[in-house]
Amino acid sequence: MSPLRNIISRAEPVFATGLPGAHRVIIFFIIQSFFSRETLGSVSSWLFIAQIAGFFTAIGWSSLILVRIPKSASSRVEAQETANLSWMSIISLAITVSIILFTGKILNAPLDAVYISLLLGGWTTYQTTRHYLIAKRKYKRIITLDLIIITSTAISLSITKNTFGIIFAISLPMFLAGIANTGIILYKERIRTITIKFEPKGIEFGFTNFLSGGIPLSIVPLALHFDDSKTAGAIAIFLSISAIAILIPRAISLHQISEISRSMATSGNIETLIPRMSRHILISNTLTTILNSLMAIYLITTNEEGLTYAQAVTLFILVIQNFISTQSLVDSNILMSAERSRFMLIMNLPLSTVFFSTAAILYIIKPQHSLIIICFTMLLLTITRSIATRAYARKELRNLTLLSHTKNYPCPVIKPPS
């Protein structure tokens, strides 16, 4: 392989991982430019709520696709597994949309519920098929689809005139790309039937990913309630830009998770793979945390309207939380590859309960600096989750190492005396 092709092959997973973050940043900047900061705050809040719900309709099932595809015996088996899990994703989407619309009616916000449901539909449809391509390492195809989505969304946003047009411009390209890509996969492998089988691990992985990625997303709608739409918009932009900044450690994680799954299935070089992955993520995570800190300082010092003390503290808490959460990717990948979703669910349920209980109490009593309190609570829960995940992942790794040594050096058979 030539040096240029080697550089391109290494850059492809990073670029593919960073495009969803770039998608959000471009959306937010266009909305702020063509509409207003208040519109940005509302739309970003709806989008983040949709992505939070997407952990249960899309990301949980996508996680199973990500760890099972490398273990499959053939491309047809891979496509069949993807089709089955995608169908469960659609069922989860239908149930979740029904809950959102019912909740919107109770809260006298039916239009907000419709907007969130449309965004959730587009997000869910695209994510399952996108993770199939990630598992297959078809990064060129991912990049092509993402660029088509970003371009069509940008053009649509620049000509739309109302809120419904904004929601339509964001959700429709993702929906069409997801449907088209799924159709291509099923047609190519001649998949005719789909097995409807409930996989509890999909919901369990959804909870797991929700705590690591969904709770930070909930800070945007919470900021909209505790502060104002301008604060929510500023935090949304910060989170989206920081998502691009951490694309290298995320890319390393996604690129290596298939290797971890394959090594676990074949008792391969797991002992050398994990330390190397940990070292790479630590280096890249440290650099991106420095960049995130500089970005937070820039937003604080250059904001025309001036960020308050609470808003500045919130940004730096998010920087620290981001570092800890990203650093635990290796341990999470070990447990995901081993499909230890039950342990992860048992660990995440009480932590999620603590977070939402705290948010509910703050919503009712509305003390001063509620935004700082909820962000600090999120930080403590992230640290707790990281410690528990590290302990269980190390235990899993010891068991795998012992199994590998047992296979390589089987115990001698001792025959009884004649």
N, C-alpha and C positions, 0 to 999 in steps of 0.2 A: 504494500500500500504506500502511495506517495505521501510525502509530508503534508501536502495540502489536503488530500482526502482524509488523512488521519485527523487533522485539525477540524475539518468539517464534521466528521463522524463523532468527535468528542463534543462539538458545539451543538449538535442537533438535539440531544436530550435536554440540554440547558435551555435552548431556545423554545422547545416544545413545552417545557414545564413553565416557562415564564409568560407565555402568551395569554393564558387566562387572566393573570394579573394585569398585563398590558391592556387587555380587553376592557377591564373595569376602569382603569385609569383613563383611557381614551373616552369611554362613555361619560365619565364624570366631568372631564374637562370640556367636552362638547356641550353637555347640559348646562354647565356653569357659564359657558361662553354665549350660548344662544338663548338661554332662559334666565335663571337667577340662582343665587346660593340657596334660597328657600326651596326652590324646585329640586335642586340637587339633594338637599337634606331629605326631602320626602321620598324621592325616587331611590336614593341610596338605601334608605331605611326599608323600603319594600323589597329591594333586591337582596339585601342582607338577610331579611326574614325568610325570603324564598330559599336562599342558599342554606340557611339553618335547617329548614324543613327538608331540604335536599339531602341532608346527611342520612335521613331515614328512607327517602324515596330513591336515592341514586347512589350515594357514596358507600353505604353499607354493602349493597349488592356489587358495586364496582370493586370493592376491596376483595370480595370473593373471586371475581373474575381475574383480578390481578395476581392472586396467589395460586389459583387453580390452573390457569392456562399453561404455565411452565411445566406442570406435572402431567398434562394430558398426553395421550399416546399418539394422536394424529390431529391434523388441522380440522377434520370433520368433527372429532370429539370436542375440540376447542370451540368451534362454532355452535355446536349443540348446547354445550354448557353455557355459553354466552346468551344464546336464545332463551334458555330456561330461566336464567337469572334475570334477564331483561324483562321477561314476562312478569316475574315477581315484582320487579321495579315498577311496572305499569300498574299492577294491582295496588301496591303501596301508594302510588301517586293518586289513584282514584280515591282511596280512603282518606288520604291526607287532604286533598282538595275539598272533599266533602266536609271535613272537620273545619277547614279554614273558612269556607263559605258559611257554615253554620255559626261559627264564632263571630264572623263579621256581622251577621244579622243580629246576634245577641248584643254586640257592642255598638250597634247602630253605625257600622262602617262597612256597608256592603260593597261599595266601590273599591275601597282599599283591599278587601278580600279578593275581589276579582282580579285586580292588578297583581297581587301576590301569587294567585293561582296561575295566571298566564306566565309569569316569570318562572315559577316552579316547573311548569310543564316543559318549557323550552330547556331549562337547565337539566332536568332529569333525563329527558330524551337524548340529549347529547352526551352526557357524562358516562353512561354505561358503555356506549359504543366507543367513546374516546379511551376508556380504560382498557378495552380489548386491544386497541391499537398500541397502547403503552406496553401491555404485557407481551405483545408480538414484536415490540421495538420498531414499529413502523413510523418512525419520527417524521419522515418527509411527508407522509400522508396526513399526519396530525397537523403539521405546520401549514400545509396547504389548506386544510379545512378551517383551521383557526383564522388564517389570513382572509379567507373568503367571508367568514362570519364577521370579523372586525371591519372589513371594508364595507360590506353591505349594511352593517349596523351604523357605521359612521355616516354613510351617504343618507340613510333613512332619517337619522337624527337631525341632520343639517337641513332637511326640507320639511320636517313635521312641524305642526303648529300647536298641538295640544298634548295633554298628559297621556291620553290613550294612545296617541301616535308614538310617544316615547316608549311606552311599554310594549307596543306592537313591534317597534323597530328593534328592541333588545331581544324579545323572546322568539319571534318568528324565524330569524336565521338559524338559531341554535336548534329549534324544533325540526326545520327542514333538513339541516345537516345531519342530525341524529337519525331521522327516518331514512334518508338516502343511504347513509353508511351502513345502517343495519340491514337494509334491503340488499345491498351489494354483498355483504358477508353471507347472508342466508342463501342468496341465489348462487353464489360461487361454490358453496359447499353442498348445495342441493338439500337444504334442511326443509323438510316438509311438515314435520310434526313438532310440537312443543310439549314437554312434560311439565305439568303444573304440580309442583311439589314445594311446600312451604319450607324454607330454609331459615330456622331461627337465627343462624349465624349472621345472616344479612342484617337483621334488626340489631343484633348484638354489636356487630362491627359499626353500625350506624351510631349507636350510643358512644362507642369508643372514639370515633372520629369527631363526633359532636363535641365531646369535652375538649379535645385537643385543638379543634379548629372552629367549632360552632359557637362556643361561648364567647371567644373574642369577637366574632361577627355580631353577636347580640349587643355588644357595647354601642354600636351605631344607633339602633332603635332606642336603647336605654338612654343614650345621650340626647336623643330627640325629645324624650320625655323629661329627663332631669334638668336639661339645660335648654337648648333651642335648636332650630334647624341649621343655623350657621355652624354651631359646634359639631353637630352630627355630620355635616358636610365636610368639615375640616378633618375630623377623625376618619371618615370614609376615604378621603384622598390619601391620608397618611397610611392607613392599613393597606390600601391598594398598591401604593408605591413600595411600601416595605415588603409586600408579597413578591414584587419583582426583585427586590434586593436579596431576598433569601432563596431565589430560584436555584442557585448552585447547590446548596445542601439538599433542597427538595429533589433536584434532578438526580443527585447522587443516590438518594434514598429510593426513588422510583426505578432508577436504572438497575440498582443492585437487588431489589426485592425479588425479582424473578430468579436471580442467581441464588439467593438464600433459599427460596422454595425448592429449586432444583437440587441444591446441595443437601437439604433436609430429606428429600425423597430418595436420593442415591447415596447418602452418607458420604458426601464429597468433602471438599476442602473448607468446611465451615470454620475450622479453627484459625485459618489464615484470612478468610474473607471478612469476618466480623471486626477484628482489630484494624484492618486496613480501611474498612468503611468508617469506623469510628474516628480514626485519625483524619480522614479527609473531611468528614462533616464538622469536626471540631475546628479545623483550620478555616474552612469556608464560613462557618457560623460565626466565628470571632470577627472575621473581616466584615461580614454583612451587618453584624450588630454595631460595629463602629460606624458604618455608613448610615444605619438607621438612627443612631444617636445624632450624627451630624445633620441629618434631615430634620429631626425633631427640633434641634436648635435653630435651624434655618426657618422652620415654620413659626417658631415662637418669636424670633427676632424680626422677621420681615412681614408678618401679617399686618395688613393695613389697619384693621380695626383693633388689633392687639388681642392676644390670647390672655385669658385670665390665669391666675395662679393655679386654679383647679385644673384647667385645661392643659397647662404645661406639665403638671405632675402626672396627669392621665397619660400623656404621650410617653413619658419616660417609664411609667409602669408597664405600658404596652411593649416597649423596647425590651425590658427585662423578661417579661412573660414570653415574648417571642423567642428569645435566646434559649430559655429553659425548655420550652416546648419543642423547638427544633432539635436541641441536643438529645432529646429522648427518642428521636426517630429510629435509631438503631435498635433499641430495646423493643419499641413498638413493632418494628418490622419482623423481629424474631418471633414475637407472639402471633402476629398476623400470619406469617408463613406457616407456623405450626397450628394455625386455626384455633388458638386458645381464646375464642371469643367469649366463652362463658365466664372465665376469670376476669376478662376485661370488662364485661358487663357488670359483674358483681362489684368490681372496684369503682366503676364509673357512676353507677346508680346513686349511691349515697353522696358522692361529690357533686353530681348534677343537682340533687335535691337541695344540698346546702346552698348552692349558687342561686337557684331560683327562689328558694325560701327567703334568702337575703334580699334579692331583688323585689320580691313581693312586699316584704316588711318596709323596705325603703320607699316603695311606691305608695304605701299607705301613710307612713308617718312623715315622709319627705323632709329629712333632716338636712342641715347644711352640708355641702360637699358630698352629696349622695354619689356622684359620679366617681370620686376618688375612692369611696368606701367599696363600691361594687367592683372597681378595677383591682383594688388591693385584695379583696376576697378571691377574685379570679386568679391572682398571682399565687396566693397561698394554696389554692386547690391545684394549680399546675405543679407546684413544687411537691405536694403530697402525691399526686399521680405519678410524677417522674420517679420518685423514690420507690414507690410500690412496683412500678413497671420494671425498673432496673433490677430489683430483687428477684422477681419472678422470671424475668428473661434470663438472668444469670443461672438460675436453677434449671431452666429449660435447656440452656446451652451446655451445662454440665452433663445432663442426661443424654443429650445428643452426642457429645464427645465420648462418653462411656460406651454408648451403643456402637459408635464408629470403631472404637478400639476393639470392642468385642467381635465385630464382624471381620476386622483385619487380622486379629490374633485370637482365633477361637480357642476355647479351653480344651485341653486334651481329654479324650474319652478314657476313663479309667475302667478297665474290665475287671469284673470280680474274679477272684482266684478260682481256678478250676478244681 
